[in-house]
Amino acid sequence: MSTNFPVNTFYSHKKTKRLLELEVKLEQGVSESKKRPLPPVLSSSLLGHSTDWKIFHKQAEALNYAKERGSGLMTFAFEEQIPGNEGRRKYVVTHPTNMWKNHICRPPDKRCSYEVIPMETQCKLYFDLEFNKLVNPSSDGNKMVDTLLAASFWAFEDIYQIKVTKCDVLVLDASTATKFSQHLIYQCSEVAFEDNSHVGNFVKYLMTEVKECRVPKVSVDEQRNLFVKNEKGESVSFCDSSVYTKNRNFRLFLASKFEKKVPLIVEVESNNYLPNRICYKNEDWPTAEAAFFASSLITYFGSSNQSKKRLLTFDRNKREEVTLSVDCSKHRTPFENKDPSLNGYSSSPWIEIDRFIAGLVAPAGTIRQWVYFENTETIVYHIHGNRFCSNIGREHKSNHIKYVVNIPNATYFQSCFDPDCAKSRPLPQPIPPAHLPWVNLLADSPPYDPV
Ligand SMILES: [Zn+2]
């Protein structure tokens, strides 16, 4: 048996009326807001940022919406916490300042959010570094990061003539007792990569250089140490090169992977970066934590002037060309590949020839590396700092030059890594006898007289 208690037996008539009115208003509000189309004009916060917050089930729809709306809106992915749906990814399009406010208000273990790095979008240089500590007990992660930083600074200067230091790199960490896991995000305020595919090409080129131990001023052992064992026992780079695919989801600062409860935090020992307050202004990012969040975003540059930024590219073709020519893999014999004594960075066994070549490229240029080819008895000198190519009569903008010395003929010629110059090969010039002491020695010795 059920009894219906009329409301007015509990409340005064006046109160009941008021309650009903409120209820009606609430319901009206809910259905209105459900029906209401998106405002034609963006609603703005006091700071002038869009206050949009729109959830999508499909990433492509979210990306399209963000692109159409512009206004600094970005796409973020998050893992749902609703029972029955846990871990399923959804997408929100909003301004990063709104995302931060929402992110920081959640309990730490409920921050399972990612930045979506859209294709064809300017971005920062970033690395995802990881290895299994149990499989690699002797690997020192922080030391490896130091080596990678040095190698990347060299490549940045060598390719783009831009000096980067540790103060420009935000280091985030989510390591556990069993797994080393760090993110590096480069904060060069005057430059941006055209999109993350260019970053991927740059990183792949860099890791090829490291694998071949070709990075100057970094010891061979240190370069080799960047390769670790995976769970299958295979040798792999600790730098994950799969994070440069289109629309990549990259974990946010202070976020944990779903049900992992290990947040991505600023690494205390290796990080030397402090948020740049010109790019990430106090008004938008009032706390240090907020400014670190802003800095950690791969496709967000804050208030820095995007139109004044220099756009960096690294084409796959260019990478292959550079790798091929530096490798000289077409000409390499297996023996040469195996024998590290046949190439190097400091002096070669032909010190006099080294000096002669160094004299030709000085004062701006130096010998970056020499490679000896046994079958043709030639030495190839890779030059750093001087790109003057005799074929075009001026410096190349990005391609390096090299000198090729033929030992038996005592000749040399200059060539370069520009495909346009590949067809023309200059005439070999004689090396002055003063730089060929062994030839003089042979000439001075009496003819061999077999008994
Ligand atoms: Zn050239």
Residues whose N, C-alpha, C, O or C-beta is under 5 A from the ligand:
A	BS01	ZN	C389 N391 C416 D418 C421
